[in-house]
């Protein structure tokens, strides 16, 4: 189920972005980025509509999904 990120508390959005950015296997290319930089990149993608927050009711977990 897709969740409109604008309806979530700002701290919740940040927590979702941080959790996603720290997942093993998340690929940011050859560059090394800080957690703050990764979160900033993800936030811009969210604001542009490139990604969305998804909630899986079976596992009760949030993730980001690509909309492109």
mmJSON file of the N, C-alpha and C atoms, coordinates in Angstrom:
{"data_MODEL":{"atom_site":{
"group_PDB":["ATOM","ATOM","ATOM","ATOM","ATOM","ATOM","ATOM","ATOM","ATOM","ATOM","ATOM","ATOM","ATOM","ATOM","ATOM","ATOM","ATOM","ATOM","ATOM","ATOM","ATOM","ATOM","ATOM","ATOM","ATOM","ATOM","ATOM","ATOM","ATOM","ATOM","ATOM","ATOM","ATOM","ATOM","ATOM","ATOM","ATOM","ATOM","ATOM","ATOM","ATOM","ATOM","ATOM","ATOM","ATOM","ATOM","ATOM","ATOM","ATOM","ATOM","ATOM","ATOM","ATOM","ATOM","ATOM","ATOM","ATOM","ATOM","ATOM","ATOM","ATOM","ATOM","ATOM","ATOM","ATOM","ATOM","ATOM","ATOM","ATOM","ATOM","ATOM","ATOM","ATOM","ATOM","ATOM","ATOM","ATOM","ATOM","ATOM","ATOM","ATOM","ATOM","ATOM","ATOM","ATOM","ATOM","ATOM","ATOM","ATOM","ATOM","ATOM","ATOM","ATOM","ATOM","ATOM","ATOM","ATOM","ATOM","ATOM","ATOM","ATOM","ATOM","ATOM","ATOM","ATOM","ATOM","ATOM","ATOM","ATOM","ATOM","ATOM","ATOM","ATOM","ATOM","ATOM","ATOM","ATOM","ATOM","ATOM","ATOM","ATOM","ATOM","ATOM","ATOM","ATOM","ATOM","ATOM","ATOM","ATOM","ATOM","ATOM","ATOM","ATOM","ATOM","ATOM","ATOM","ATOM","ATOM","ATOM","ATOM","ATOM","ATOM","ATOM","ATOM","ATOM","ATOM","ATOM","ATOM","ATOM","ATOM","ATOM","ATOM","ATOM","ATOM","ATOM","ATOM","ATOM","ATOM","ATOM","ATOM","ATOM","ATOM","ATOM","ATOM","ATOM","ATOM","ATOM","ATOM","ATOM","ATOM","ATOM","ATOM","ATOM","ATOM","ATOM","ATOM","ATOM","ATOM","ATOM","ATOM","ATOM","ATOM","ATOM","ATOM","ATOM","ATOM","ATOM","ATOM","ATOM","ATOM","ATOM","ATOM","ATOM","ATOM","ATOM","ATOM","ATOM","ATOM","ATOM","ATOM","ATOM","ATOM","ATOM","ATOM"],
"id":[1,2,3,4,5,6,7,8,9,10,11,12,13,14,15,16,17,18,19,20,21,22,23,24,25,26,27,28,29,30,31,32,33,34,35,36,37,38,39,40,41,42,43,44,45,46,47,48,49,50,51,52,53,54,55,56,57,58,59,60,61,62,63,64,65,66,67,68,69,70,71,72,73,74,75,76,77,78,79,80,81,82,83,84,85,86,87,88,89,90,91,92,93,94,95,96,97,98,99,100,101,102,103,104,105,106,107,108,109,110,111,112,113,114,115,116,117,118,119,120,121,122,123,124,125,126,127,128,129,130,131,132,133,134,135,136,137,138,139,140,141,142,143,144,145,146,147,148,149,150,151,152,153,154,155,156,157,158,159,160,161,162,163,164,165,166,167,168,169,170,171,172,173,174,175,176,177,178,179,180,181,182,183,184,185,186,187,188,189,190,191,192,193,194,195,196,197,198,199,200,201,202,203,204],
"type_symbol":["N","C","C","N","C","C","N","C","C","N","C","C","N","C","C","N","C","C","N","C","C","N","C","C","N","C","C","N","C","C","N","C","C","N","C","C","N","C","C","N","C","C","N","C","C","N","C","C","N","C","C","N","C","C","N","C","C","N","C","C","N","C","C","N","C","C","N","C","C","N","C","C","N","C","C","N","C","C","N","C","C","N","C","C","N","C","C","N","C","C","N","C","C","N","C","C","N","C","C","N","C","C","N","C","C","N","C","C","N","C","C","N","C","C","N","C","C","N","C","C","N","C","C","N","C","C","N","C","C","N","C","C","N","C","C","N","C","C","N","C","C","N","C","C","N","C","C","N","C","C","N","C","C","N","C","C","N","C","C","N","C","C","N","C","C","N","C","C","N","C","C","N","C","C","N","C","C","N","C","C","N","C","C","N","C","C","N","C","C","N","C","C","N","C","C","N","C","C","N","C","C","N","C","C"],
"label_atom_id":["N","CA","C","N","CA","C","N","CA","C","N","CA","C","N","CA","C","N","CA","C","N","CA","C","N","CA","C","N","CA","C","N","CA","C","N","CA","C","N","CA","C","N","CA","C","N","CA","C","N","CA","C","N","CA","C","N","CA","C","N","CA","C","N","CA","C","N","CA","C","N","CA","C","N","CA","C","N","CA","C","N","CA","C","N","CA","C","N","CA","C","N","CA","C","N","CA","C","N","CA","C","N","CA","C","N","CA","C","N","CA","C","N","CA","C","N","CA","C","N","CA","C","N","CA","C","N","CA","C","N","CA","C","N","CA","C","N","CA","C","N","CA","C","N","CA","C","N","CA","C","N","CA","C","N","CA","C","N","CA","C","N","CA","C","N","CA","C","N","CA","C","N","CA","C","N","CA","C","N","CA","C","N","CA","C","N","CA","C","N","CA","C","N","CA","C","N","CA","C","N","CA","C","N","CA","C","N","CA","C","N","CA","C","N","CA","C","N","CA","C","N","CA","C","N","CA","C","N","CA","C","N","CA","C","N","CA","C"],
"label_alt_id":[null,null,null,null,null,null,null,null,null,null,null,null,null,null,null,null,null,null,null,null,null,null,null,null,null,null,null,null,null,null,null,null,null,null,null,null,null,null,null,null,null,null,null,null,null,null,null,null,null,null,null,null,null,null,null,null,null,null,null,null,null,null,null,null,null,null,null,null,null,null,null,null,null,null,null,null,null,null,null,null,null,null,null,null,null,null,null,null,null,null,null,null,null,null,null,null,null,null,null,null,null,null,null,null,null,null,null,null,null,null,null,null,null,null,null,null,null,null,null,null,null,null,null,null,null,null,null,null,null,null,null,null,null,null,null,null,null,null,null,null,null,null,null,null,null,null,null,null,null,null,null,null,null,null,null,null,null,null,null,null,null,null,null,null,null,null,null,null,null,null,null,null,null,null,null,null,null,null,null,null,null,null,null,null,null,null,null,null,null,null,null,null,null,null,null,null,null,null,null,null,null,null,null,null],
"label_comp_id":["UNK","UNK","UNK","UNK","UNK","UNK","UNK","UNK","UNK","UNK","UNK","UNK","UNK","UNK","UNK","UNK","UNK","UNK","UNK","UNK","UNK","UNK","UNK","UNK","UNK","UNK","UNK","UNK","UNK","UNK","UNK","UNK","UNK","UNK","UNK","UNK","UNK","UNK","UNK","UNK","UNK","UNK","UNK","UNK","UNK","UNK","UNK","UNK","UNK","UNK","UNK","UNK","UNK","UNK","UNK","UNK","UNK","UNK","UNK","UNK","UNK","UNK","UNK","UNK","UNK","UNK","UNK","UNK","UNK","UNK","UNK","UNK","UNK","UNK","UNK","UNK","UNK","UNK","UNK","UNK","UNK","UNK","UNK","UNK","UNK","UNK","UNK","UNK","UNK","UNK","UNK","UNK","UNK","UNK","UNK","UNK","UNK","UNK","UNK","UNK","UNK","UNK","UNK","UNK","UNK","UNK","UNK","UNK","UNK","UNK","UNK","UNK","UNK","UNK","UNK","UNK","UNK","UNK","UNK","UNK","UNK","UNK","UNK","UNK","UNK","UNK","UNK","UNK","UNK","UNK","UNK","UNK","UNK","UNK","UNK","UNK","UNK","UNK","UNK","UNK","UNK","UNK","UNK","UNK","UNK","UNK","UNK","UNK","UNK","UNK","UNK","UNK","UNK","UNK","UNK","UNK","UNK","UNK","UNK","UNK","UNK","UNK","UNK","UNK","UNK","UNK","UNK","UNK","UNK","UNK","UNK","UNK","UNK","UNK","UNK","UNK","UNK","UNK","UNK","UNK","UNK","UNK","UNK","UNK","UNK","UNK","UNK","UNK","UNK","UNK","UNK","UNK","UNK","UNK","UNK","UNK","UNK","UNK","UNK","UNK","UNK","UNK","UNK","UNK"],
"label_asym_id":["A","A","A","A","A","A","A","A","A","A","A","A","A","A","A","A","A","A","A","A","A","A","A","A","A","A","A","A","A","A","A","A","A","A","A","A","A","A","A","A","A","A","A","A","A","A","A","A","A","A","A","A","A","A","A","A","A","A","A","A","A","A","A","A","A","A","A","A","A","A","A","A","A","A","A","A","A","A","A","A","A","A","A","A","A","A","A","A","A","A","A","A","A","A","A","A","A","A","A","A","A","A","A","A","A","A","A","A","A","A","A","A","A","A","A","A","A","A","A","A","A","A","A","A","A","A","A","A","A","A","A","A","A","A","A","A","A","A","A","A","A","A","A","A","A","A","A","A","A","A","A","A","A","A","A","A","A","A","A","A","A","A","A","A","A","A","A","A","A","A","A","A","A","A","A","A","A","A","A","A","A","A","A","A","A","A","A","A","A","A","A","A","A","A","A","A","A","A","A","A","A","A","A","A"],
"label_entity_id":["1","1","1","1","1","1","1","1","1","1","1","1","1","1","1","1","1","1","1","1","1","1","1","1","1","1","1","1","1","1","1","1","1","1","1","1","1","1","1","1","1","1","1","1","1","1","1","1","1","1","1","1","1","1","1","1","1","1","1","1","1","1","1","1","1","1","1","1","1","1","1","1","1","1","1","1","1","1","1","1","1","1","1","1","1","1","1","1","1","1","1","1","1","1","1","1","1","1","1","1","1","1","1","1","1","1","1","1","1","1","1","1","1","1","1","1","1","1","1","1","1","1","1","1","1","1","1","1","1","1","1","1","1","1","1","1","1","1","1","1","1","1","1","1","1","1","1","1","1","1","1","1","1","1","1","1","1","1","1","1","1","1","1","1","1","1","1","1","1","1","1","1","1","1","1","1","1","1","1","1","1","1","1","1","1","1","1","1","1","1","1","1","1","1","1","1","1","1","1","1","1","1","1","1"],
"label_seq_id":[1,1,1,2,2,2,3,3,3,4,4,4,5,5,5,6,6,6,7,7,7,8,8,8,9,9,9,10,10,10,11,11,11,12,12,12,13,13,13,14,14,14,15,15,15,16,16,16,17,17,17,18,18,18,19,19,19,20,20,20,21,21,21,22,22,22,23,23,23,24,24,24,25,25,25,26,26,26,27,27,27,28,28,28,29,29,29,30,30,30,31,31,31,32,32,32,33,33,33,34,34,34,35,35,35,36,36,36,37,37,37,38,38,38,39,39,39,40,40,40,41,41,41,42,42,42,43,43,43,44,44,44,45,45,45,46,46,46,47,47,47,48,48,48,49,49,49,50,50,50,51,51,51,52,52,52,53,53,53,54,54,54,55,55,55,56,56,56,57,57,57,58,58,58,59,59,59,60,60,60,61,61,61,62,62,62,63,63,63,64,64,64,65,65,65,66,66,66,67,67,67,68,68,68],
"pdbx_PDB_ins_code":[null,null,null,null,null,null,null,null,null,null,null,null,null,null,null,null,null,null,null,null,null,null,null,null,null,null,null,null,null,null,null,null,null,null,null,null,null,null,null,null,null,null,null,null,null,null,null,null,null,null,null,null,null,null,null,null,null,null,null,null,null,null,null,null,null,null,null,null,null,null,null,null,null,null,null,null,null,null,null,null,null,null,null,null,null,null,null,null,null,null,null,null,null,null,null,null,null,null,null,null,null,null,null,null,null,null,null,null,null,null,null,null,null,null,null,null,null,null,null,null,null,null,null,null,null,null,null,null,null,null,null,null,null,null,null,null,null,null,null,null,null,null,null,null,null,null,null,null,null,null,null,null,null,null,null,null,null,null,null,null,null,null,null,null,null,null,null,null,null,null,null,null,null,null,null,null,null,null,null,null,null,null,null,null,null,null,null,null,null,null,null,null,null,null,null,null,null,null,null,null,null,null,null,null],
"Cartn_x":[0.844,0.0,0.898,0.609,1.392,0.865,1.786,1.441,1.894,1.002,1.433,2.402,3.638,4.647,4.314,3.551,3.184,2.271,1.621,0.72,1.436,2.722,3.51,4.219,4.478,5.24,6.648,7.227,8.574,9.609,9.538,10.477,10.3,9.07,8.793,9.382,9.206,9.772,11.295,11.91,13.363,13.8,13.077,13.419,13.308,12.279,12.112,13.274,13.622,14.715,16.048,16.295,17.541,17.62,16.519,16.506,16.776,16.145,16.352,17.795,18.35,19.707,20.764,20.466,21.454,21.28,20.323,20.131,21.334,21.714,22.81,22.359,23.239,22.922,22.37,22.102,21.653,22.827,22.634,23.733,23.69,24.763,24.895,26.019,26.446,27.507,28.877,29.863,31.247,31.584,30.773,31.033,30.679,31.378,31.07,30.268,29.132,28.283,28.026,27.852,27.47,25.989,25.545,24.128,23.282,23.714,22.959,22.832,23.901,23.844,22.893,22.938,22.039,20.585,20.301,18.935,18.475,19.357,19.027,18.698,19.48,19.216,17.861,17.592,16.322,15.145,15.321,14.246,13.908,14.925,14.68,13.908,14.271,13.549,12.098,11.874,10.52,9.724,10.323,9.649,9.356,10.234,10.02,8.986,8.686,7.755,8.426,9.754,10.479,10.318,10.158,9.951,8.766,8.223,7.094,7.321,6.635,6.679,5.641,6.066,5.184,5.148,3.963,3.812,3.285,4.001,3.609,2.84,1.563,0.728,1.077,1.624,1.98,3.205,4.209,5.44,5.461,4.496,4.4,5.693,6.207,7.421,7.192,7.974,7.951,9.158,8.986,10.085,9.858,10.832,10.675,10.57,9.657,9.496,9.705,10.278,10.499,9.191,8.91,7.718,8.07,9.345,9.799,9.97],
"Cartn_y":[-1.158,0.0,1.231,2.159,3.384,4.393,5.033,6.012,7.391,8.381,9.737,10.269,10.515,10.92,12.258,13.1,14.409,14.28,13.126,12.909,12.329,12.036,11.49,12.621,12.408,13.379,13.493,14.681,14.862,13.908,13.662,12.737,11.31,10.942,9.609,9.457,10.478,10.446,10.315,11.101,11.035,9.651,9.054,7.711,6.673,6.78,5.851,6.012,7.252,7.507,7.013,7.249,6.782,5.258,4.617,3.154,2.603,3.176,2.716,2.945,4.101,4.453,3.555,2.973,2.141,0.652,0.292,-1.124,-1.65,-2.848,-3.493,-3.732,-3.437,-3.656,-2.421,-1.336,-0.108,0.47,0.706,1.097,2.588,3.284,4.703,4.94,3.908,4.046,3.979,4.541,4.459,5.496,6.521,7.58,7.121,7.693,7.462,8.661,8.411,9.476,9.271,10.376,10.297,9.936,9.545,9.231,10.461,11.631,12.859,13.117,12.868,13.058,12.059,10.818,9.793,10.157,10.577,10.954,12.149,13.108,14.278,13.88,12.973,12.499,11.786,10.942,10.216,11.168,12.168,13.142,13.895,14.277,14.959,14.053,12.764,11.822,11.698,11.689,11.606,12.857,14.026,15.282,15.425,14.901,14.951,13.925,12.954,11.906,10.744,10.647,9.533,8.256,8.415,7.277,7.585,6.546,6.696,5.786,6.126,5.292,4.195,2.977,1.82,1.114,0.641,-0.112,-1.497,-2.505,-3.9,-4.355,-4.623,-4.994,-6.365,-7.249,-8.589,-8.554,-7.806,-7.742,-6.518,-5.622,-4.378,-3.578,-3.44,-2.677,-1.632,-0.567,0.492,0.337,0.802,0.805,1.951,2.167,3.124,2.331,2.73,2.068,3.094,2.649,3.517,3.685,4.904,5.195,5.453,5.295,5.518,4.222],
"Cartn_z":[0.0,0.0,0.0,-0.889,-0.986,0.028,0.755,1.782,1.313,1.274,0.909,1.975,1.587,2.554,3.202,2.52,3.057,4.28,4.426,5.55,6.768,6.628,7.724,8.462,9.733,10.518,9.936,9.933,9.381,9.985,11.287,11.919,11.401,11.097,10.57,9.171,8.344,6.986,7.066,7.934,8.092,8.543,9.49,9.977,8.861,8.035,6.907,5.921,5.611,4.673,5.233,6.523,7.145,7.144,7.474,7.502,6.104,5.094,3.73,3.287,3.619,3.202,3.83,4.969,5.652,5.374,4.558,4.222,3.444,3.78,3.043,1.614,0.675,-0.73,-1.425,-0.669,-1.3,-2.071,-3.362,-4.241,-4.555,-4.214,-4.526,-5.521,-6.199,-7.188,-6.54,-7.226,-6.773,-5.708,-5.582,-4.608,-3.194,-2.226,-0.819,-0.313,0.304,0.809,2.293,3.009,4.413,4.487,5.667,5.85,5.538,5.976,5.714,4.214,3.454,2.011,1.362,1.798,1.256,1.525,2.763,3.13,2.294,2.087,1.278,-0.157,-0.726,-2.098,-2.165,-1.179,-1.157,-0.974,-0.113,0.123,-1.173,-1.929,-3.201,-4.164,-4.204,-5.061,-4.614,-3.323,-2.781,-3.16,-2.981,-3.298,-4.785,-5.654,-7.108,-7.577,-6.733,-7.137,-7.833,-7.717,-8.318,-7.504,-6.192,-5.293,-4.386,-3.776,-2.849,-1.646,-0.567,0.633,0.468,0.719,0.621,1.968,2.364,3.602,3.264,3.727,3.519,4.759,4.59,5.737,6.294,5.479,5.967,6.87,6.461,7.259,8.183,7.984,8.754,8.671,7.435,7.195,6.115,6.201,5.196,4.29,3.077,2.129,1.157,0.313,-0.774,-2.064,-2.912,-4.2,-5.314,-6.402,-7.557,-8.311,-8.699,-9.503,-10.963,-11.288,-12.659,-13.375],
"occupancy":[1.0,1.0,1.0,1.0,1.0,1.0,1.0,1.0,1.0,1.0,1.0,1.0,1.0,1.0,1.0,1.0,1.0,1.0,1.0,1.0,1.0,1.0,1.0,1.0,1.0,1.0,1.0,1.0,1.0,1.0,1.0,1.0,1.0,1.0,1.0,1.0,1.0,1.0,1.0,1.0,1.0,1.0,1.0,1.0,1.0,1.0,1.0,1.0,1.0,1.0,1.0,1.0,1.0,1.0,1.0,1.0,1.0,1.0,1.0,1.0,1.0,1.0,1.0,1.0,1.0,1.0,1.0,1.0,1.0,1.0,1.0,1.0,1.0,1.0,1.0,1.0,1.0,1.0,1.0,1.0,1.0,1.0,1.0,1.0,1.0,1.0,1.0,1.0,1.0,1.0,1.0,1.0,1.0,1.0,1.0,1.0,1.0,1.0,1.0,1.0,1.0,1.0,1.0,1.0,1.0,1.0,1.0,1.0,1.0,1.0,1.0,1.0,1.0,1.0,1.0,1.0,1.0,1.0,1.0,1.0,1.0,1.0,1.0,1.0,1.0,1.0,1.0,1.0,1.0,1.0,1.0,1.0,1.0,1.0,1.0,1.0,1.0,1.0,1.0,1.0,1.0,1.0,1.0,1.0,1.0,1.0,1.0,1.0,1.0,1.0,1.0,1.0,1.0,1.0,1.0,1.0,1.0,1.0,1.0,1.0,1.0,1.0,1.0,1.0,1.0,1.0,1.0,1.0,1.0,1.0,1.0,1.0,1.0,1.0,1.0,1.0,1.0,1.0,1.0,1.0,1.0,1.0,1.0,1.0,1.0,1.0,1.0,1.0,1.0,1.0,1.0,1.0,1.0,1.0,1.0,1.0,1.0,1.0,1.0,1.0,1.0,1.0,1.0,1.0],
"B_iso_or_equiv":[0.0,0.0,0.0,0.0,0.0,0.0,0.0,0.0,0.0,0.0,0.0,0.0,0.0,0.0,0.0,0.0,0.0,0.0,0.0,0.0,0.0,0.0,0.0,0.0,0.0,0.0,0.0,0.0,0.0,0.0,0.0,0.0,0.0,0.0,0.0,0.0,0.0,0.0,0.0,0.0,0.0,0.0,0.0,0.0,0.0,0.0,0.0,0.0,0.0,0.0,0.0,0.0,0.0,0.0,0.0,0.0,0.0,0.0,0.0,0.0,0.0,0.0,0.0,0.0,0.0,0.0,0.0,0.0,0.0,0.0,0.0,0.0,0.0,0.0,0.0,0.0,0.0,0.0,0.0,0.0,0.0,0.0,0.0,0.0,0.0,0.0,0.0,0.0,0.0,0.0,0.0,0.0,0.0,0.0,0.0,0.0,0.0,0.0,0.0,0.0,0.0,0.0,0.0,0.0,0.0,0.0,0.0,0.0,0.0,0.0,0.0,0.0,0.0,0.0,0.0,0.0,0.0,0.0,0.0,0.0,0.0,0.0,0.0,0.0,0.0,0.0,0.0,0.0,0.0,0.0,0.0,0.0,0.0,0.0,0.0,0.0,0.0,0.0,0.0,0.0,0.0,0.0,0.0,0.0,0.0,0.0,0.0,0.0,0.0,0.0,0.0,0.0,0.0,0.0,0.0,0.0,0.0,0.0,0.0,0.0,0.0,0.0,0.0,0.0,0.0,0.0,0.0,0.0,0.0,0.0,0.0,0.0,0.0,0.0,0.0,0.0,0.0,0.0,0.0,0.0,0.0,0.0,0.0,0.0,0.0,0.0,0.0,0.0,0.0,0.0,0.0,0.0,0.0,0.0,0.0,0.0,0.0,0.0,0.0,0.0,0.0,0.0,0.0,0.0],
"pdbx_formal_charge":[null,null,null,null,null,null,null,null,null,null,null,null,null,null,null,null,null,null,null,null,null,null,null,null,null,null,null,null,null,null,null,null,null,null,null,null,null,null,null,null,null,null,null,null,null,null,null,null,null,null,null,null,null,null,null,null,null,null,null,null,null,null,null,null,null,null,null,null,null,null,null,null,null,null,null,null,null,null,null,null,null,null,null,null,null,null,null,null,null,null,null,null,null,null,null,null,null,null,null,null,null,null,null,null,null,null,null,null,null,null,null,null,null,null,null,null,null,null,null,null,null,null,null,null,null,null,null,null,null,null,null,null,null,null,null,null,null,null,null,null,null,null,null,null,null,null,null,null,null,null,null,null,null,null,null,null,null,null,null,null,null,null,null,null,null,null,null,null,null,null,null,null,null,null,null,null,null,null,null,null,null,null,null,null,null,null,null,null,null,null,null,null,null,null,null,null,null,null,null,null,null,null,null,null],
"auth_seq_id":[1,1,1,2,2,2,3,3,3,4,4,4,5,5,5,6,6,6,7,7,7,8,8,8,9,9,9,10,10,10,11,11,11,12,12,12,13,13,13,14,14,14,15,15,15,16,16,16,17,17,17,18,18,18,19,19,19,20,20,20,21,21,21,22,22,22,23,23,23,24,24,24,25,25,25,26,26,26,27,27,27,28,28,28,29,29,29,30,30,30,31,31,31,32,32,32,33,33,33,34,34,34,35,35,35,36,36,36,37,37,37,38,38,38,39,39,39,40,40,40,41,41,41,42,42,42,43,43,43,44,44,44,45,45,45,46,46,46,47,47,47,48,48,48,49,49,49,50,50,50,51,51,51,52,52,52,53,53,53,54,54,54,55,55,55,56,56,56,57,57,57,58,58,58,59,59,59,60,60,60,61,61,61,62,62,62,63,63,63,64,64,64,65,65,65,66,66,66,67,67,67,68,68,68],
"auth_comp_id":["UNK","UNK","UNK","UNK","UNK","UNK","UNK","UNK","UNK","UNK","UNK","UNK","UNK","UNK","UNK","UNK","UNK","UNK","UNK","UNK","UNK","UNK","UNK","UNK","UNK","UNK","UNK","UNK","UNK","UNK","UNK","UNK","UNK","UNK","UNK","UNK","UNK","UNK","UNK","UNK","UNK","UNK","UNK","UNK","UNK","UNK","UNK","UNK","UNK","UNK","UNK","UNK","UNK","UNK","UNK","UNK","UNK","UNK","UNK","UNK","UNK","UNK","UNK","UNK","UNK","UNK","UNK","UNK","UNK","UNK","UNK","UNK","UNK","UNK","UNK","UNK","UNK","UNK","UNK","UNK","UNK","UNK","UNK","UNK","UNK","UNK","UNK","UNK","UNK","UNK","UNK","UNK","UNK","UNK","UNK","UNK","UNK","UNK","UNK","UNK","UNK","UNK","UNK","UNK","UNK","UNK","UNK","UNK","UNK","UNK","UNK","UNK","UNK","UNK","UNK","UNK","UNK","UNK","UNK","UNK","UNK","UNK","UNK","UNK","UNK","UNK","UNK","UNK","UNK","UNK","UNK","UNK","UNK","UNK","UNK","UNK","UNK","UNK","UNK","UNK","UNK","UNK","UNK","UNK","UNK","UNK","UNK","UNK","UNK","UNK","UNK","UNK","UNK","UNK","UNK","UNK","UNK","UNK","UNK","UNK","UNK","UNK","UNK","UNK","UNK","UNK","UNK","UNK","UNK","UNK","UNK","UNK","UNK","UNK","UNK","UNK","UNK","UNK","UNK","UNK","UNK","UNK","UNK","UNK","UNK","UNK","UNK","UNK","UNK","UNK","UNK","UNK","UNK","UNK","UNK","UNK","UNK","UNK","UNK","UNK","UNK","UNK","UNK","UNK"],
"auth_asym_id":["A","A","A","A","A","A","A","A","A","A","A","A","A","A","A","A","A","A","A","A","A","A","A","A","A","A","A","A","A","A","A","A","A","A","A","A","A","A","A","A","A","A","A","A","A","A","A","A","A","A","A","A","A","A","A","A","A","A","A","A","A","A","A","A","A","A","A","A","A","A","A","A","A","A","A","A","A","A","A","A","A","A","A","A","A","A","A","A","A","A","A","A","A","A","A","A","A","A","A","A","A","A","A","A","A","A","A","A","A","A","A","A","A","A","A","A","A","A","A","A","A","A","A","A","A","A","A","A","A","A","A","A","A","A","A","A","A","A","A","A","A","A","A","A","A","A","A","A","A","A","A","A","A","A","A","A","A","A","A","A","A","A","A","A","A","A","A","A","A","A","A","A","A","A","A","A","A","A","A","A","A","A","A","A","A","A","A","A","A","A","A","A","A","A","A","A","A","A","A","A","A","A","A","A"],
"auth_atom_id":["N","CA","C","N","CA","C","N","CA","C","N","CA","C","N","CA","C","N","CA","C","N","CA","C","N","CA","C","N","CA","C","N","CA","C","N","CA","C","N","CA","C","N","CA","C","N","CA","C","N","CA","C","N","CA","C","N","CA","C","N","CA","C","N","CA","C","N","CA","C","N","CA","C","N","CA","C","N","CA","C","N","CA","C","N","CA","C","N","CA","C","N","CA","C","N","CA","C","N","CA","C","N","CA","C","N","CA","C","N","CA","C","N","CA","C","N","CA","C","N","CA","C","N","CA","C","N","CA","C","N","CA","C","N","CA","C","N","CA","C","N","CA","C","N","CA","C","N","CA","C","N","CA","C","N","CA","C","N","CA","C","N","CA","C","N","CA","C","N","CA","C","N","CA","C","N","CA","C","N","CA","C","N","CA","C","N","CA","C","N","CA","C","N","CA","C","N","CA","C","N","CA","C","N","CA","C","N","CA","C","N","CA","C","N","CA","C","N","CA","C","N","CA","C","N","CA","C","N","CA","C","N","CA","C","N","CA","C"],
"pdbx_PDB_model_num":[1,1,1,1,1,1,1,1,1,1,1,1,1,1,1,1,1,1,1,1,1,1,1,1,1,1,1,1,1,1,1,1,1,1,1,1,1,1,1,1,1,1,1,1,1,1,1,1,1,1,1,1,1,1,1,1,1,1,1,1,1,1,1,1,1,1,1,1,1,1,1,1,1,1,1,1,1,1,1,1,1,1,1,1,1,1,1,1,1,1,1,1,1,1,1,1,1,1,1,1,1,1,1,1,1,1,1,1,1,1,1,1,1,1,1,1,1,1,1,1,1,1,1,1,1,1,1,1,1,1,1,1,1,1,1,1,1,1,1,1,1,1,1,1,1,1,1,1,1,1,1,1,1,1,1,1,1,1,1,1,1,1,1,1,1,1,1,1,1,1,1,1,1,1,1,1,1,1,1,1,1,1,1,1,1,1,1,1,1,1,1,1,1,1,1,1,1,1,1,1,1,1,1,1]
}}}
